[in-house]
Amino acid sequence: MANGGIIGPVNTVTCTAVAANVVPITASGTYNKTSGAPTTVNLIVVGGGGGGGPEGGGGGGGGMVYIPCHSLGASAIPVVIGGGGANQPGNNPGVNTTFGNPSGTITAVGGGAGGGCGGATPARSGFPGGSGGGSSRAASVGSATQPSQPGVSGSAGFGNNGAPSDSSGGAIGGAGGGAGAAGSPAPTAAGGSGKGTPSIPWVPSSVGASGLFAGGGSGWRDTGSPAQPGTGGGGKNTNMPGYAAPAPEKNGTDNTGGGGAGAGASPGSGGSGVVVIQEQAFNIKSATGVWSMNTVYEFVKDGNWTN
């Protein structure tokens, strides 16, 4: 006997989901865990996606913070869901999403806006953010990735660069970065992929964009085939003769943090962020080789206890 337990095989520290209850939070407010659920959860926090640029780059996906085995405080936890960047000309980044608790606040930075140009406006590189926005046509420089964040948010964050554009003066903008990959430059201008399933297997396909978050918006193309969005809610560029109004698919998907697509005069807006919590996860935490009586009983009953 030691520490109230029994010495046995090595007891590995894990965080395993049991009868998991996945709770998506899509609006700002307060989170209270389900009655009876443990205070250790798996946590995803996603910032709002960046808006696309006029004649320009796709918006970056919102920064994504993934923390397995996150310990909650006992009190209600404030949540702020960041909105997506607007679909107007200019620098329109996504808004940060925050999940606060007594030990600190988890912050997922909003996605960077896509660079724009047109008229008297010079070609611009994309803007930094959770993932960077892509550059406008004729701008050769890409964008920064997720900026430094305090505490655990920085070490657990995911974000990638936006792409440069066709620097030869062609009408193709760079794509926005996503949580899973950087945006693609000309000629593909495809948005960077998001992150989620299957690398985070507990996320169901009914949450986010088929289980993915924070995809980058595609870059603008006024000729050829439409550029593709980043999986994870990124906006899709469509061919736009005459600078037509943006189709709905140009916008990032709400509650995924997807970036908006670059377009002509009216680019796509970013999608709002989200917080996703998997309740009823637990930690087995004890000294190596020390097991509680209840745990020993369960293992013996199932025939899994070995010396």
Kinemage of the C-alpha trace (Angstrom):
@kinemage 1
@onewidth
@group {chain A} dominant
@subgroup {mainchain}
@vectorlist {calphas} color= white
{ca met a 1} P 0.000 0.000 0.000
{ca ala a 2} L 1.155 3.560 -0.730
{ca asn a 3} L -0.706 6.855 -0.907
{ca gly a 4} L -3.972 5.000 -0.307
{ca gly a 5} L -3.518 2.751 -3.333
{ca ile a 6} L -1.979 -0.525 -4.471
{ca ile a 7} L 1.408 -0.928 -6.125
{ca gly a 8} L 0.966 -2.524 -9.543
{ca pro a 9} L 1.855 -2.051 -13.215
{ca val a 10} L 3.014 1.344 -14.465
{ca asn a 11} L 0.097 3.776 -14.360
{ca thr a 12} L 0.394 6.034 -17.424
{ca val a 13} L -0.915 9.594 -17.121
{ca thr a 14} L -3.510 10.108 -19.850
{ca cys a 15} L -6.510 12.240 -20.728
{ca thr a 16} L -9.210 10.009 -22.154
{ca ala a 17} L -12.701 10.968 -23.264
{ca val a 18} L -15.477 8.919 -21.696
{ca ala a 19} L -19.092 9.292 -22.872
{ca ala a 20} L -17.974 12.605 -24.309
{ca asn a 21} L -20.340 15.538 -24.528
{ca val a 22} L -19.215 18.038 -27.198
{ca val a 23} L -20.426 21.575 -26.525
{ca pro a 24} L -20.015 24.175 -29.310
{ca ile a 25} L -20.308 27.806 -28.150
{ca thr a 26} L -21.261 30.112 -31.009
{ca ala a 27} L -22.261 33.303 -29.182
{ca ser a 28} L -20.640 35.394 -26.466
{ca gly a 29} L -21.830 34.692 -22.933
{ca thr a 30} L -20.918 32.421 -20.045
{ca tyr a 31} L -19.998 28.751 -20.062
{ca asn a 32} L -21.098 26.512 -17.202
{ca lys a 33} L -20.088 22.895 -17.413
{ca thr a 34} L -22.798 20.269 -17.542
{ca ser a 35} L -23.876 19.138 -14.094
{ca gly a 36} L -21.790 16.201 -12.957
{ca ala a 37} L -19.126 16.608 -15.647
{ca pro a 38} L -15.491 16.660 -14.486
{ca thr a 39} L -13.563 19.913 -14.521
{ca thr a 40} L -11.002 18.622 -17.042
{ca val a 41} L -11.993 19.146 -20.678
{ca asn a 42} L -10.559 19.224 -24.171
{ca leu a 43} L -10.776 22.771 -25.499
{ca ile a 44} L -10.713 24.459 -28.925
{ca val a 45} L -10.809 28.258 -29.266
{ca val a 46} L -10.980 29.834 -32.763
{ca gly a 47} L -10.778 33.538 -33.637
{ca gly a 48} L -12.854 35.245 -36.308
{ca gly a 49} L -11.604 34.936 -39.888
{ca gly a 50} L -10.065 37.890 -41.723
{ca gly a 51} L -11.873 39.673 -44.535
{ca gly a 52} L -10.637 39.326 -48.110
{ca gly a 53} L -9.013 42.178 -50.036
{ca pro a 54} L -10.399 44.037 -53.090
{ca glu a 55} L -8.567 42.874 -56.219
{ca gly a 56} L -6.629 41.001 -53.663
{ca gly a 57} L -5.693 38.313 -51.277
{ca gly a 58} L -7.832 35.962 -49.264
{ca gly a 59} L -8.359 36.571 -45.571
{ca gly a 60} L -6.483 34.411 -43.100
{ca gly a 61} L -8.326 31.920 -40.942
{ca gly a 62} L -8.706 32.801 -37.294
{ca gly a 63} L -6.011 31.576 -34.949
{ca met a 64} L -6.871 28.211 -33.426
{ca val a 65} L -5.864 27.183 -29.913
{ca tyr a 66} L -6.244 23.510 -29.006
{ca ile a 67} L -5.604 22.456 -25.405
{ca pro a 68} L -6.248 18.829 -24.421
{ca cys a 69} L -6.815 18.095 -20.727
{ca his a 70} L -7.541 21.712 -19.814
{ca ser a 71} L -8.501 22.308 -16.174
{ca leu a 72} L -11.493 24.558 -15.606
{ca gly a 73} L -12.167 26.741 -12.600
{ca ala a 74} L -15.187 26.087 -10.423
{ca ser a 75} L -17.004 29.272 -11.412
{ca ala a 76} L -18.793 30.274 -14.607
{ca ile a 77} L -16.389 31.120 -17.428
{ca pro a 78} L -16.851 34.198 -19.655
{ca val a 79} L -16.661 33.601 -23.410
{ca val a 80} L -16.295 36.206 -26.169
{ca ile a 81} L -16.792 34.935 -29.735
{ca gly a 82} L -14.860 37.045 -32.243
{ca gly a 83} L -16.626 38.270 -35.357
{ca gly a 84} L -15.272 37.908 -38.875
{ca gly a 85} L -13.625 40.772 -40.752
{ca ala a 86} L -15.958 42.871 -42.906
{ca asn a 87} L -16.186 42.542 -46.701
{ca gln a 88} L -15.304 46.182 -47.326
{ca pro a 89} L -12.133 47.567 -48.910
{ca gly a 90} L -9.325 48.056 -46.440
{ca asn a 91} L -7.711 46.195 -43.577
{ca asn a 92} L -10.509 44.167 -41.957
{ca pro a 93} L -9.058 41.550 -39.613
{ca gly a 94} L -11.076 39.038 -37.661
{ca val a 95} L -11.751 39.679 -33.984
{ca asn a 96} L -10.104 37.720 -31.168
{ca thr a 97} L -12.063 34.963 -29.423
{ca thr a 98} L -11.406 34.592 -25.690
{ca phe a 99} L -12.188 31.916 -23.124
{ca gly a 100} L -11.474 33.128 -19.603
{ca asn a 101} L -11.110 31.263 -16.352
{ca pro a 102} L -9.601 31.982 -12.930
{ca ser a 103} L -6.139 30.822 -14.028
{ca gly a 104} L -6.047 33.065 -17.100
{ca thr a 105} L -7.655 33.783 -20.420
{ca ile a 106} L -7.174 31.709 -23.563
{ca thr a 107} L -6.982 33.950 -26.644
{ca ala a 108} L -7.308 32.921 -30.289
{ca val a 109} L -6.226 35.840 -32.465
{ca gly a 110} L -8.463 36.951 -35.339
{ca gly a 111} L -7.309 36.171 -38.876
{ca gly a 112} L -5.339 38.720 -40.868
{ca ala a 113} L -7.048 40.648 -43.648
{ca gly a 114} L -6.180 40.050 -47.273
{ca gly a 115} L -4.192 42.787 -48.972
{ca gly a 116} L -6.009 44.901 -51.538
{ca cys a 117} L -5.408 47.375 -54.348
{ca gly a 118} L -7.275 49.148 -57.123
{ca gly a 119} L -7.689 52.712 -58.307
{ca ala a 120} L -5.203 54.944 -56.522
{ca thr a 121} L -4.482 52.320 -53.869
{ca pro a 122} L -1.082 50.655 -54.279
{ca ala a 123} L -0.761 46.892 -54.142
{ca arg a 124} L -0.541 45.689 -50.569
{ca ser a 125} L 0.779 42.644 -48.817
{ca gly a 126} L -1.593 40.697 -46.642
{ca phe a 127} L -1.905 41.522 -42.964
{ca pro a 128} L -0.746 39.418 -40.000
{ca gly a 129} L -3.170 37.673 -37.693
{ca gly a 130} L -4.157 34.254 -36.356
{ca ser a 131} L -3.248 33.127 -39.859
{ca gly a 132} L -1.922 35.716 -42.286
{ca gly a 133} L -3.929 37.200 -45.134
{ca gly a 134} L -2.784 36.784 -48.741
{ca ser a 135} L -1.286 39.617 -50.778
{ca ser a 136} L -3.144 41.582 -53.430
{ca arg a 137} L -2.347 41.143 -57.103
{ca ala a 138} L 1.079 42.522 -58.037
{ca ala a 139} L 2.313 42.388 -54.431
{ca ser a 140} L 5.045 39.834 -53.946
{ca val a 141} L 5.302 39.651 -50.146
{ca gly a 142} L 3.345 37.223 -48.005
{ca ser a 143} L 2.060 37.772 -44.484
{ca ala a 144} L 3.009 36.931 -40.932
{ca thr a 145} L 1.510 34.073 -38.984
{ca gln a 146} L -0.049 34.099 -35.515
{ca pro a 147} L 1.596 36.778 -33.359
{ca ser a 148} L 3.021 36.150 -29.927
{ca gln a 149} L 0.420 35.469 -27.255
{ca pro a 150} L 0.721 35.253 -23.486
{ca gly a 151} L 0.713 32.021 -21.527
{ca val a 152} L -0.557 28.739 -22.900
{ca ser a 153} L -2.289 30.372 -25.874
{ca gly a 154} L 1.002 30.946 -27.665
{ca ser a 155} L 2.395 27.439 -27.261
{ca ala a 156} L -0.910 25.752 -28.164
{ca gly a 157} L -1.848 27.995 -31.096
{ca phe a 158} L -2.063 27.076 -34.767
{ca gly a 159} L -1.759 29.510 -37.661
{ca asn a 160} L 0.102 29.828 -40.967
{ca asn a 161} L 1.259 32.415 -43.459
{ca gly a 162} L -0.776 33.994 -46.204
{ca ala a 163} L 0.616 33.680 -49.721
{ca pro a 164} L 2.275 36.164 -52.061
{ca ser a 165} L 0.480 36.941 -55.284
{ca asp a 166} L 1.385 37.009 -58.948
{ca ser a 167} L 4.094 39.674 -58.755
{ca ser a 168} L 4.278 39.989 -62.545
{ca gly a 169} L 1.215 42.244 -62.513
{ca gly a 170} L -1.357 39.563 -63.241
{ca ala a 171} L -4.828 39.592 -61.718
{ca ile a 172} L -4.311 36.800 -59.185
{ca gly a 173} L -4.091 37.455 -55.446
{ca gly a 174} L -2.475 35.219 -52.854
{ca ala a 175} L -4.610 33.033 -50.605
{ca gly a 176} L -5.024 33.364 -46.853
{ca gly a 177} L -3.338 30.938 -44.491
{ca gly a 178} L -5.238 28.390 -42.425
{ca ala a 179} L -4.725 26.644 -39.101
{ca gly a 180} L -3.475 23.541 -40.913
{ca ala a 181} L -1.424 24.953 -43.805
{ca ala a 182} L -0.213 28.125 -45.487
{ca gly a 183} L -2.152 29.741 -48.314
{ca ser a 184} L -1.183 28.995 -51.913
{ca pro a 185} L 0.290 31.630 -54.255
{ca ala a 186} L -0.538 32.103 -57.930
{ca pro a 187} L -1.617 30.392 -60.033
{ca thr a 188} L -3.705 28.186 -57.705
{ca ala a 189} L -4.472 30.840 -55.018
{ca ala a 190} L -6.127 28.153 -52.862
{ca gly a 191} L -6.820 28.920 -49.212
{ca gly a 192} L -4.744 27.200 -46.536
{ca ser a 193} L -6.458 24.187 -44.988
{ca gly a 194} L -8.039 24.277 -41.554
{ca lys a 195} L -7.484 21.952 -38.628
{ca gly a 196} L -9.745 19.471 -36.845
{ca thr a 197} L -10.744 15.914 -37.682
{ca pro a 198} L -9.068 13.476 -38.138
{ca ser a 199} L -6.094 14.915 -36.195
{ca ile a 200} L -8.527 15.872 -33.390
{ca pro a 201} L -10.779 12.812 -33.603
{ca trp a 202} L -13.322 13.805 -30.973
{ca val a 203} L -14.664 16.696 -33.088
{ca pro a 204} L -17.864 15.532 -34.843
{ca ser a 205} L -18.537 16.411 -38.467
{ca ser a 206} L -21.634 18.333 -37.362
{ca val a 207} L -19.440 21.007 -35.725
{ca gly a 208} L -17.484 23.587 -37.706
{ca ala a 209} L -17.109 22.897 -41.418
{ca ser a 210} L -17.384 19.092 -41.395
{ca gly a 211} L -15.239 18.967 -38.249
{ca leu a 212} L -12.651 21.520 -39.444
{ca phe a 213} L -11.901 25.098 -38.407
{ca ala a 214} L -9.975 28.185 -39.520
{ca gly a 215} L -9.509 27.597 -43.250
{ca gly a 216} L -8.047 30.429 -45.336
{ca gly a 217} L -9.923 32.368 -47.984
{ca ser a 218} L -8.939 31.933 -51.631
{ca gly a 219} L -7.173 34.654 -53.599
{ca trp a 220} L -8.851 36.754 -56.291
{ca arg a 221} L -8.816 35.559 -59.911
{ca asp a 222} L -10.598 37.435 -62.678
{ca thr a 223} L -9.807 34.818 -65.310
{ca gly a 224} L -9.686 31.055 -65.476
{ca ser a 225} L -11.161 28.634 -62.979
{ca pro a 226} L -12.255 29.923 -59.561
{ca ala a 227} L -9.685 29.577 -56.806
{ca gln a 228} L -10.626 27.120 -54.073
{ca pro a 229} L -11.172 27.846 -50.367
{ca gly a 230} L -9.323 26.304 -47.473
{ca thr a 231} L -11.204 23.363 -45.946
{ca gly a 232} L -12.423 24.628 -42.608
{ca gly a 233} L -14.814 27.379 -43.636
{ca gly a 234} L -12.698 29.500 -45.974
{ca gly a 235} L -14.443 31.630 -48.607
{ca lys a 236} L -14.320 30.663 -52.275
{ca asn a 237} L -13.389 33.034 -55.085
{ca thr a 238} L -15.636 32.976 -58.135
{ca asn a 239} L -14.964 34.365 -61.582
{ca met a 240} L -16.180 37.963 -61.526
{ca pro a 241} L -16.540 39.665 -64.902
{ca gly a 242} L -17.416 43.317 -64.355
{ca tyr a 243} L -16.776 43.240 -60.600
{ca ala a 244} L -20.149 41.750 -59.744
{ca ala a 245} L -21.388 41.696 -56.160
{ca pro a 246} L -19.887 38.852 -54.105
{ca ala a 247} L -21.698 35.548 -54.089
{ca pro a 248} L -22.409 34.068 -50.620
{ca glu a 249} L -19.706 31.454 -51.038
{ca lys a 250} L -17.091 34.210 -50.970
{ca asn a 251} L -17.709 34.680 -47.265
{ca gly a 252} L -16.012 32.592 -44.614
{ca thr a 253} L -18.410 30.270 -42.817
{ca asp a 254} L -19.661 31.537 -39.469
{ca asn a 255} L -18.586 29.651 -36.350
{ca thr a 256} L -15.561 28.202 -38.101
{ca gly a 257} L -13.197 31.203 -38.211
{ca gly a 258} L -12.847 30.810 -41.989
{ca gly a 259} L -11.252 33.665 -43.951
{ca gly a 260} L -13.133 35.567 -46.641
{ca ala a 261} L -12.126 35.277 -50.300
{ca gly a 262} L -10.291 37.973 -52.207
{ca ala a 263} L -12.466 39.407 -54.967
{ca gly a 264} L -12.928 42.435 -57.209
{ca ala a 265} L -14.579 45.503 -55.720
{ca ser a 266} L -16.410 43.535 -52.987
{ca pro a 267} L -14.393 40.755 -51.348
{ca gly a 268} L -15.727 38.154 -48.943
{ca ser a 269} L -16.147 38.671 -45.212
{ca gly a 270} L -14.606 36.403 -42.606
{ca gly a 271} L -16.588 33.877 -40.609
{ca ser a 272} L -17.133 34.309 -36.879
{ca gly a 273} L -15.121 32.255 -34.414
{ca val a 274} L -16.186 29.493 -32.064
{ca val a 275} L -15.310 27.686 -28.831
{ca val a 276} L -15.722 23.897 -28.739
{ca ile a 277} L -15.518 21.964 -25.487
{ca gln a 278} L -15.427 18.218 -24.997
{ca glu a 279} L -16.720 17.558 -21.499
{ca gln a 280} L -16.341 14.371 -19.499
{ca ala a 281} L -12.671 13.963 -20.232
{ca phe a 282} L -10.550 12.962 -17.261
{ca asn a 283} L -6.950 12.671 -16.167
{ca ile a 284} L -5.525 9.595 -14.436
{ca lys a 285} L -3.047 11.352 -12.160
{ca ser a 286} L -1.141 9.379 -9.530
{ca ala a 287} L 2.344 8.249 -8.664
{ca thr a 288} L 3.827 5.704 -11.084
{ca gly a 289} L 2.599 2.234 -10.211
{ca val a 290} L 0.033 3.425 -7.637
{ca trp a 291} L -3.606 2.572 -8.327
{ca ser a 292} L -6.814 3.319 -6.427
{ca met a 293} L -8.873 0.408 -5.092
{ca asn a 294} L -11.782 1.255 -7.412
{ca thr a 295} L -9.514 1.262 -10.471
{ca val a 296} L -7.955 -2.085 -9.476
{ca tyr a 297} L -11.431 -3.571 -9.050
{ca glu a 298} L -12.519 -2.435 -12.521
{ca phe a 299} L -9.361 -3.798 -14.167
{ca val a 300} L -9.594 -7.164 -12.337
{ca lys a 301} L -13.275 -7.462 -13.262
{ca asp a 302} L -12.426 -6.882 -16.927
{ca gly a 303} L -9.478 -9.274 -16.827
{ca asn a 304} L -6.946 -6.494 -17.566
{ca trp a 305} L -4.958 -6.428 -14.295
{ca thr a 306} L -1.417 -7.842 -14.622
{ca asn a 307} L 1.504 -7.699 -12.219
